[in-house]
Amino acid sequence: MKRLVVILTALLLVVGLGSPAGTGKAAAAAAPAYNEISTFVDGKLIISTAKSLLVNSSAYVPVKLLDQIPGISMTKTATGISVSGAKGATTLNKDNSVLYNNSNYVAFKTLLNIGAIDGKYASSAYSLFIWSGDEGKAKSNATLTALSKLPRNFGSVVGKKVYVYGFPGTHWITDVQYDGSSSIEYSMLKDDGTAWTLDQDIYDEAMMYTVEYLQYLKKTFNGTVAWVRNSQIEDSPFKNMEKVTIKSVQADNETGDVDVVLRRASGEEITITLAPVGDQISNISSTFLYKSPRTLTNSSDKMWAAIVAEKVVVGMTFDEVYFSWGDPDRTNESLGLVVYGNVYLYFYNGKLKSISEL
């Protein structure tokens, strides 16, 4: 069962990208991990460029969001930043706050001490939930209960901005409902403010990916030199094993698909669209080779010409056949048999001896 692996991978791969750099192994080990997390107040997702932080295992709230937490206020004084609530006040210092990307963040536990609020961090959704009264608590707990029942990984998109396959634009996931059945109901908010509902079957492929995941794809693949495997591209316009540069990985704003823009040696740019299934990191990785294929085999010029033409000829090694046609449908090592569709290839002593088509 594939359960939004793409989304979980996105979140796991981008965490820690803002961590301060250390010098040497000891400094790297001591450096705290700064991970941005979503913020819900009284059951409502706070959509803002300012995100709460998880610093190692402690949550911090940006000072910029304090005016959205009931009963909490902030004032700037000659001595610093003062934060107050129904139970007291404090001035930010190194023990109750952190500075990240030139912005101040106050420890959530400090807010709990000075304000008439409560809350918790939900690790399954990478989100901080804060509430100030019975109504806010009830709304928050409804979402937290649904998150606790979700199959592994499905909660990781809640509170995130995503692209959805088959839908234009980007969307915020503002809530989730789940009763333990096979269907998950996500509350969505479009860029234009339109609210809608997305039903996700837990047995289906991923229907979405996060903006953070797309950024990770860009960071990983943009500018990479690669060699095209035509067996992985339907109706490929390239020569097999043609050298290209991955110019850009991007989202199609009309369909939500992931597109890969490739630049040929001639300068021509061609865009291919990835199938909306599985982990797109794996999909991109398997579509190309990242080392010159001529260095991976001892192919003669004759055999290499056949590979480029996507032909299979007697005398090829299995690796050469693989470069020509990709992964076989099935194999039988004891018989030296490799099958592609209705074509049966028989190997002897590592060389292709006969080709039969049934």
C-alpha positions in Angstrom: 0.0 0.0 0.0 1.4 3.4 -1.0 0.5 6.0 1.5 1.5 9.5 0.4 5.1 8.5 0.5 5.9 11.5 -1.7 4.6 13.9 0.9 6.3 12.3 3.9 9.5 12.3 1.9 9.1 15.9 1.1 8.8 16.9 4.8 11.5 14.7 6.0 14.0 15.9 3.3 13.4 19.6 3.9 13.7 19.6 7.7 16.8 21.2 9.0 17.6 23.2 5.9 17.6 26.3 8.0 20.0 24.9 10.7 23.0 27.1 11.5 26.2 25.9 10.0 28.8 24.4 12.4 32.5 23.9 12.0 33.6 20.3 12.0 31.8 17.2 13.3 31.5 18.4 16.9 30.0 21.8 15.9 27.6 20.1 13.4 26.4 17.7 16.1 25.8 20.6 18.6 24.0 22.8 16.2 20.2 22.9 16.8 17.8 21.8 14.1 15.3 24.5 13.1 12.2 23.1 11.4 9.3 25.3 10.3 5.9 24.0 11.4 2.3 25.0 10.9 0.2 26.9 13.5 -3.5 26.4 14.3 -5.2 28.7 16.7 -8.6 27.7 18.1 -8.9 25.1 15.3 -8.1 27.6 12.5 -4.9 27.3 10.4 -2.9 30.6 10.5 -1.9 31.2 6.9 1.2 33.4 7.0 4.7 33.7 5.8 5.7 33.5 9.5 5.8 29.9 10.6 6.2 28.5 14.1 9.4 26.6 14.7 10.4 23.3 16.2 13.9 23.8 17.6 15.1 20.3 18.4 12.1 19.1 20.4 10.8 22.5 21.6 8.1 24.6 19.9 8.5 28.4 19.3 6.0 30.9 18.0 7.0 33.9 15.9 6.4 37.2 17.6 4.7 38.3 14.4 1.9 35.8 15.1 1.3 36.7 18.7 -1.5 39.1 17.9 -3.5 36.2 16.5 -3.4 34.3 19.8 -6.3 35.4 22.1 -5.1 37.2 25.3 -1.5 37.4 24.2 0.1 40.8 23.4 3.5 42.1 22.5 5.1 45.5 23.0 8.6 46.8 22.1 10.4 48.6 24.9 13.7 50.3 25.4 15.0 47.1 26.9 13.6 44.7 24.3 10.4 42.8 23.5 7.8 42.3 26.2 5.1 39.6 25.9 2.1 39.6 28.3 -0.9 37.5 28.9 -3.7 36.9 31.5 -1.3 35.3 34.0 1.7 37.5 33.6 4.4 39.0 31.4 8.0 38.5 30.4 10.8 40.0 28.4 12.3 38.0 25.7 15.8 36.7 26.5 18.1 33.8 25.4 16.3 31.4 27.8 12.8 31.9 26.4 13.3 32.9 22.8 15.4 32.3 19.7 16.4 34.4 16.8 15.9 32.7 13.4 16.3 34.4 10.0 16.4 37.8 11.7 13.0 37.2 13.4 12.2 36.7 17.0 10.4 33.6 18.3 9.1 33.0 21.8 9.0 29.6 23.5 5.6 28.0 23.4 6.0 26.9 27.0 6.6 30.6 28.0 3.2 31.5 26.4 1.6 28.7 28.3 3.0 30.1 31.6 1.8 33.7 31.0 -1.4 33.2 29.0 -4.8 31.7 29.5 -4.2 29.2 26.7 -3.3 25.6 26.2 -2.2 23.4 23.3 0.1 20.8 22.0 2.5 19.9 19.1 1.1 17.2 16.7 4.2 15.5 15.2 2.1 13.6 12.6 1.1 16.9 11.1 4.2 18.9 11.9 1.8 21.4 13.4 1.4 23.4 16.7 -2.2 23.6 18.0 -3.1 26.4 20.4 -6.5 27.1 22.0 -7.9 29.7 24.3 -11.3 28.4 25.4 -13.8 25.5 25.3 -14.9 26.1 21.7 -11.3 26.4 20.5 -10.3 23.3 22.4 -13.2 21.3 20.9 -12.3 22.4 17.4 -8.6 21.6 17.9 -9.3 18.3 19.5 -11.6 17.3 16.7 -8.6 17.7 14.3 -6.1 16.1 16.7 -8.4 13.1 17.1 -8.7 12.7 13.3 -4.9 13.0 13.0 -4.4 10.3 15.6 -6.6 7.9 13.7 -5.0 8.5 10.2 -2.9 5.8 8.6 0.8 6.6 8.7 1.9 9.7 6.6 -1.6 11.0 5.7 -1.5 13.6 8.4 1.7 15.2 7.2 -0.1 17.4 4.6 -2.4 19.0 7.1 -1.6 22.7 7.5 0.6 22.7 4.3 0.4 24.3 0.9 0.0 21.7 -1.8 -0.4 21.1 -5.5 -3.2 18.6 -6.3 -3.0 16.4 -9.4 -5.8 17.4 -11.8 -6.5 20.8 -10.1 -5.1 24.2 -11.0 -3.2 26.4 -8.6 -2.0 25.8 -5.1 -4.2 24.9 -2.1 -3.9 25.0 1.7 -5.1 22.0 3.7 -6.9 23.7 6.6 -8.4 20.6 8.3 -9.0 16.9 8.1 -11.8 14.5 9.0 -11.4 10.8 9.3 -13.4 8.1 11.1 -11.2 5.1 10.5 -12.8 4.1 7.2 -11.0 4.0 3.8 -11.8 7.7 3.0 -10.1 10.8 4.3 -11.8 14.2 3.9 -9.4 17.1 3.6 -10.7 20.7 3.9 -9.0 22.8 1.1 -8.6 26.5 0.5 -7.7 27.7 -3.0 -5.5 30.7 -3.7 -8.6 32.8 -4.5 -10.1 32.0 -1.1 -12.5 29.3 -2.4 -13.1 26.5 0.1 -13.6 23.0 -1.1 -13.3 19.3 0.0 -11.0 16.7 -1.3 -11.7 13.0 -0.6 -8.6 10.7 -0.5 -8.9 7.0 -0.5 -6.2 5.5 1.7 -5.6 2.8 -0.9 -5.0 5.2 -3.8 -1.8 6.8 -5.0 -0.9 10.2 -3.6 -3.1 13.0 -5.0 -0.9 15.9 -4.0 2.6 17.1 -3.1 3.7 20.0 -0.9 5.3 23.2 -2.1 8.3 22.2 0.1 8.6 19.0 -1.8 8.7 20.8 -5.1 11.4 23.1 -3.8 13.4 20.0 -2.8 13.0 18.5 -6.3 14.4 21.8 -7.7 17.3 21.8 -5.4 18.1 18.2 -6.1 17.8 18.1 -9.9 18.0 21.6 -11.4 21.2 22.0 -13.4 22.0 18.2 -13.3 23.6 16.6 -16.4 21.8 13.4 -17.3 21.4 10.7 -20.0 17.8 9.9 -21.1 16.4 6.4 -20.7 13.8 6.2 -23.4 12.3 3.1 -21.9 11.0 5.4 -19.1 9.5 8.1 -21.3 6.4 7.4 -23.4 6.7 8.6 -27.0 10.1 10.1 -26.2 11.4 12.8 -28.6 15.0 12.0 -27.6 17.5 9.5 -28.8 18.1 6.8 -26.3 20.9 7.7 -23.9 21.0 11.2 -25.2 22.9 13.6 -23.0 20.7 16.5 -21.6 20.7 19.0 -18.8 17.8 19.1 -16.4 17.0 22.8 -16.6 14.1 22.9 -14.2 11.6 20.8 -12.3 8.4 22.8 -12.0 4.7 22.4 -11.3 2.1 22.8 -14.1 -0.1 25.5 -12.6 -3.1 24.3 -14.6 -3.0 20.5 -13.9 -0.8 20.2 -10.8 1.5 17.8 -12.7 5.2 17.8 -12.1 7.1 18.9 -15.3 10.8 18.5 -16.1 12.3 20.9 -18.6 15.3 19.3 -20.4 17.9 21.2 -22.5 19.5 19.3 -25.4 23.1 20.0 -26.5 21.6 22.1 -29.4 20.0 24.4 -26.8 16.5 23.1 -27.6 14.3 22.8 -24.6 11.7 20.0 -24.2 9.3 19.5 -21.3 8.2 16.1 -20.2 5.4 15.5 -17.7 5.9 12.9 -14.9 3.1 10.4 -14.2 1.1 11.6 -11.2 1.9 8.4 -9.2 4.5 7.4 -6.7 7.5 9.3 -5.4 8.6 11.9 -7.9 12.2 11.8 -6.6 12.3 8.1 -7.6 10.5 8.8 -10.9 13.0 11.4 -11.9 15.9 9.3 -10.8 14.8 6.3 -12.7 14.1 8.3 -15.9 17.8 9.2 -16.4 21.3 8.0 -15.8 23.6 10.4 -14.1 26.9 9.0 -15.3 27.9 8.6 -18.9 26.5 5.1 -20.0 29.5 4.6 -22.2 31.6 4.4 -19.1 29.3 1.8 -17.5 29.7 -0.8 -20.3 32.5 -2.0 -22.6 30.1 -1.9 -25.6 31.5 -1.9 -29.1 30.5 0.8 -31.5 28.1 -1.6 -33.1 26.4 -2.5 -29.9 26.2 1.1 -28.8 24.6 2.1 -32.0 21.9 -0.6 -31.4 21.4 0.8 -27.8 20.9 4.3 -29.1 18.4 3.0 -31.7 16.6 1.0 -28.9 17.3 -2.3 -30.6 18.2 -5.7 -29.2 20.7 -7.9 -31.1 22.3 -11.2 -30.6 25.6 -10.9 -28.7 24.5 -8.2 -26.3 25.1 -8.6 -22.6 22.1 -8.2 -20.2 23.3 -4.7 -19.3 23.3 -3.7 -23.0 19.7 -5.1 -23.4 18.7 -3.2 -20.2 20.1 0.1 -21.7 18.1 -0.6 -24.9 14.8 -1.7 -23.5 14.8 -1.0 -19.8 13.5 -3.2 -17.0 12.2 -6.6 -18.2 8.7 -7.8 -17.4 10.1 -11.0 -15.9 13.2 -13.1 -15.8 14.2 -16.7 -15.1 17.9 -16.8 -14.2 18.1 -20.6 -14.2 16.9 -20.7 -17.8 18.8 -17.6 -18.9 15.5 -16.1 -19.9 14.5 -12.5 -20.0 11.0 -11.5 -21.2 9.7 -8.2 -22.6 6.0 -8.4 -23.5 5.8 -11.3 -26.0 9.6 -11.2 -26.8 11.7 -13.9 -25.2 15.4 -13.4 -24.9 17.7 -16.3 -24.1 21.2 -15.8 -22.7 24.1 -18.2 -22.5 27.4 -17.4 -20.7 26.3 -13.8 -20.2 25.5 -13.2 -23.9 22.2 -13.0 -25.8 22.0 -16.1 -28.0 18.5 -16.0 -29.4 15.4 -13.9 -29.7 11.9 -15.4 -30.0 8.6 -13.5 -30.5 5.4 -15.3 -29.5 
